[in-house]
Amino acid sequence: MGSKSDFENSLHTLFTRVFGESAELDSFRRLSGGASQETWALSGGPHEAIFRRAPGGTSGARSSAAIGLPAEAKLISAAESAGVPVPKVLYILSDDDDIGDGFIMSWVKGETIARPILRNDEFDAARRVLAGQCGAALASIHTIPIETAPPELQSSGGLAQIAQYEDIYRSFEAPRPVFELALQWLKTNAPKPMEPVLVHGDFRLGNLMVDENGLVAVLDWELAHIGDPREDIAWICVNSWRFGQSDNRVGGFGKLQDMLGTYNASAGTSITPADIDWWEMLGTLKWGVMCMIMYEAFRSGADPSVERAAIGRRVSETEIDLINLLETAHA
Amino acid sequence: MHDQPSVSELVLAVKSFIDETAGPNLTGHAAFHARVASNALATVLRDLELRPANEAAEIARLRSLLDASEGDDLAILNARLSEKIRSGDLTPQTPGLLEHLKTTTVAQVEIDQPRYSGLRTAKS
């Protein structure tokens, strides 16, 4: 690899491997978003596909928790078998392809960007049904048999995640009293774990393909792991993932009762909104530490971009969310 | 030392250059980074204006919460506060603790991201 023409040649070869010798790649472009993986749109004649591959240069992996692209591809296929709306995996790259790790999947039409989904008229109907659809999709994800999951998946429950993120936070040696209080509260109030399930790990707007009828595909499975089902339900409730629409606890568009209604009906559970509070606190803290990790990339000199510098000034967003949650818990 | 232009004036001039001249000539990822840069400079301007009074008030609250003597700086006081929360000496029930953290964090978010939804929630 290396020069652009090598990459182009590899893409052309790849396209014929997926769609047959007569297929011809007419255009390819890199889609925005996805700091840790490259996503390319490929098209030629009647064929369209999405190509996900590891970044072509230095490693941009978000964390050691990411499962890697071959495992992600296998997992998407397992999710499809479980009835989760996902793109169809068409091809998994091998060493022969000489273009790194990655896979080709079907090109699902829709919107992933949160702001249009939350604000544009064309998504009016979608917003009304999306919380229920998300609950049903999560219930299906949580039925994926753990024994069929790729071996790369780690096991990580609530307490393990507290320990993991506390270690990272402490390694920065930048004490934040609000984080300390949230950590203490989480340890003191930890609920009993539920039966472990396969957890998506990053189920929120940005990783959900939505069209005018609602949810069409669940994307970005690289943070999947074995864990507590309430983690997935709470993550989309974290205020940062409501994108300014705080009144709607689910993703800025829906009511938690609506999501839990379809979830419980399908999963046979009886999870209440109050059961999600602890996990929302944990999710908020995790996002705060993730912002610190991204800022650390700037501070250490690994990524000198203004974006990585500025994200350090978003940690306080999670602190105010933690304060709001602690106040509610102690009202 | 002179201050014409002042630090704030210089930052404001650079921000205007990004917003009105450089930014509109950029596309794609560079245009996105220009918006991030402009927002960062807006944070710099608020920080320059608000930090001195904020920190003085924060130090005064911390001294009272921690029964600390004069002379310890903000970093030391916050490290001590963190330690006392971690050890369980201070809890959400401790009178004044949540109020102090809320006042401090509200002031911080008003500098960092004044339009953040969680700030409205905190102040409502």
Chai-1 contact restraints between the chains, C-beta under 6 A:
chainA,res_idxA,chainB,res_idxB,connection_type,confidence,min_distance_angstrom,max_distance_angstrom,comment,restraint_id
A,P175,B,N78,contact,1.0,0.0,6.0,A-B,restraint_1
A,P175,B,A79,contact,1.0,0.0,6.0,A-B,restraint_2
A,P175,B,S82,contact,1.0,0.0,6.0,A-B,restraint_3
A,P177,B,L81,contact,1.0,0.0,6.0,A-B,restraint_4
A,P177,B,S82,contact,1.0,0.0,6.0,A-B,restraint_5
A,P177,B,I85,contact,1.0,0.0,6.0,A-B,restraint_6
A,V178,B,L101,contact,1.0,0.0,6.0,A-B,restraint_7
A,E180,B,S82,contact,1.0,0.0,6.0,A-B,restraint_8
A,E180,B,I85,contact,1.0,0.0,6.0,A-B,restraint_9
A,E180,B,R86,contact,1.0,0.0,6.0,A-B,restraint_10
A,L181,B,I85,contact,1.0,0.0,6.0,A-B,restraint_11
A,N239,B,G118,contact,1.0,0.0,6.0,A-B,restraint_12
A,G244,B,S117,contact,1.0,0.0,6.0,A-B,restraint_13
A,S246,B,S117,contact,1.0,0.0,6.0,A-B,restraint_14
A,S246,B,T121,contact,1.0,0.0,6.0,A-B,restraint_15
A,V306,B,H33,contact,1.0,0.0,6.0,A-B,restraint_16
A,V306,B,V36,contact,1.0,0.0,6.0,A-B,restraint_17
A,V306,B,A37,contact,1.0,0.0,6.0,A-B,restraint_18
A,E307,B,H33,contact,1.0,0.0,6.0,A-B,restraint_19
A,E307,B,V36,contact,1.0,0.0,6.0,A-B,restraint_20
A,A310,B,V36,contact,1.0,0.0,6.0,A-B,restraint_21
A,A310,B,A40,contact,1.0,0.0,6.0,A-B,restraint_22
A,R313,B,T43,contact,1.0,0.0,6.0,A-B,restraint_23
A,R313,B,D112,contact,1.0,0.0,6.0,A-B,restraint_24
A,S316,B,Q108,contact,1.0,0.0,6.0,A-B,restraint_25
A,S316,B,V109,contact,1.0,0.0,6.0,A-B,restraint_26
A,S316,B,D112,contact,1.0,0.0,6.0,A-B,restraint_27
A,E317,B,Q113,contact,1.0,0.0,6.0,A-B,restraint_28
A,E317,B,Y116,contact,1.0,0.0,6.0,A-B,restraint_29
A,E317,B,G118,contact,1.0,0.0,6.0,A-B,restraint_30
A,E319,B,T105,contact,1.0,0.0,6.0,A-B,restraint_31
A,I320,B,T105,contact,1.0,0.0,6.0,A-B,restraint_32
A,I320,B,V109,contact,1.0,0.0,6.0,A-B,restraint_33
A,I320,B,G118,contact,1.0,0.0,6.0,A-B,restraint_34
A,I320,B,L119,contact,1.0,0.0,6.0,A-B,restraint_35
A,I320,B,A122,contact,1.0,0.0,6.0,A-B,restraint_36
A,D321,B,G118,contact,1.0,0.0,6.0,A-B,restraint_37
A,I323,B,L101,contact,1.0,0.0,6.0,A-B,restraint_38
A,I323,B,K102,contact,1.0,0.0,6.0,A-B,restraint_39
A,I323,B,T105,contact,1.0,0.0,6.0,A-B,restraint_40
A,N324,B,T121,contact,1.0,0.0,6.0,A-B,restraint_41
A,N324,B,A122,contact,1.0,0.0,6.0,A-B,restraint_42
A,L326,B,P92,contact,1.0,0.0,6.0,A-B,restraint_43
A,H330,B,P92,contact,1.0,0.0,6.0,A-B,restraint_44
